[in-house]
Amino acid sequence: MTNVIVALLPVFLVILLGAGLRRSGVVSEQQWQGVDQLAYWVLFPALMFKEIAAADFSNVPVLGMAAAMMLAVIIMSAMLLAGRTAIYSALAIEGPAYASLFQGATRWHTFIALAIIPVLFGPKALALGAVGAAAMTPLLNLINASVHAHYASPDALYGRRLLRLLLTNPFIFSTLGGVAWQVLGLPLPWPVYDVLDIVGKAALALAMLSVGAALRIEAFQDGRATVWLAVGLRLLMMPVLMFLCVKLLGVTGDSAKVALLCGAVPTGSGAYVLARQMGGDAPLMATILTVQVAAAAVTLPLVLWLFT
């Protein structure tokens, strides 16, 4: 476990640096928003496309890994949907808060996962992280957009508007583009590869700083049970489900470890944007995000130590 903590320590220190920079005012709130937009629309899509398009998947159980990760998400989603009435009653919440809880339990923080994967498993394992993104990003966006449309704001997003949301998601079109490149067997010219590689390295550093800048200290004063349920489901229950699914489908080695890591990271910051756009409880979502990132400093090393 000590080795895992030592490997993850630089990542969390960079996150704390981002929090310190925001509180110091050296980088303004508007500039942080620009960093988020740059990472979301340009840097990470470039990284994910490059990792998939240029990777050698000949010895990687791509289908098994992708299926295991998707199965874990589907099981968690089914549990939350089946228990919706009980959750409403026990937590005294309504649709918008339920939709934010749902996101807090199912979505994953791609930025954090892709920053940690090369630290723990080496740079070549980034391709496995890209496999996870290709499998889970479209599924999670579809599920969570549908949950918001049905429970948070019934008339918010259906049909063409829902399809447009999915097709314009940069994580979706960059991962699907990389998959198409692989399927067609196209070469990735070295100048293009080098440009994408440089851009990708910038993505990992900026993303960690941005995660830290998004932390809200006041969130820790919120004692709502909904927040802590989202923390427990995302950081403890989801890794257990992911572990069981990779075992069930016979996924082993680094593929299994990367899948487990993706299941153990906090909820992605895109959850706040979706909550705000589609009628979810955005303040609750922001609180869940902050508390999960802080709690992951403890739960992530523990989960990796127990299951890998």
C-alpha positions, 0 to 999 in steps of 0.5 A: 500500500505504501508504494501506491501512496508514494506513486499517487502523492505527486498527483494529489500534491499537484491538485493541492497546488491548483487549489492554492493557486485559485485561493491566492488569486494568481489565476483568476476565476475566468482564467480557470474556466478557460483552462477547463474549456481548453482541457475539455475541448482540445487537450484531452480529446487529442490525448485520447485520440492519439492513445487509441489510434496509435496503440497496439491492442494485439495483446490487450483484451479490449472487448473483455475490458470494455465489457467489464467496465460497462457491466459495472456501470450498468449494474450500479445504474440498475441498483439506483433505478430499482431503489429510487423510491426508497432513496427518495423516502430515506433521504427526503429528496426529489428528482433533481437531487436524485439525478445528481446522486445518480451522477455522483455514483456512476460517472468517473473523472477521466482527467484524474484517471488518465493522470494516474494511470501512467504514474502507476502502470507506465505510459503504455497503459494510457492506451488502456485508459483510452479503451475505458474512455471509449467504452464508458463515456458514451454509455455514461453520457447516455444514461445520465442525460436520460436520467436527468431528462426523465427525473430532473426535468421531464421535458428538458432533453429528448430525441434530437437534443439528446442525440446532439448532446451525445454527438458533440461531446468531445470525449465521445467523438475523439474516442470513436475517431480513434477506434475508427482509425484503428479499425481502418488500419490507418498509420499515424504520421510522426509529425501528427503523433508528436503534436498530439503527444505534446498536447496530451502531456499538457492535458495531464498537468493542466487537468490536475491543477484544474481539479484542485482549483475546483475544490470548495472548502465550504463543501466539507461543512455539508453534512447531507446524507446524500453527499456521503451516500454518493461518496460511498457508492462511487469510491467504495461500491463501484470499485467492488463492482468493477473488481467482480466484473473483471473477474467474471469476464476473465480480464487480468493484468494491467487491463484489470488494474486500469479498469479497477482504477477507473472504477475507483476515481471520483466523479467527473467535473462534467457532472456539474455542467450536465446538472446545471444544463438539465435541471439537476441539483447543481450545488449538491453536485458541486459538493459531491465532487469536492468531497469525493476528490478529497476522500479519494486521497484515502480510498484510492490507495486503499482500493488499489492495495486491496484489489491489485 
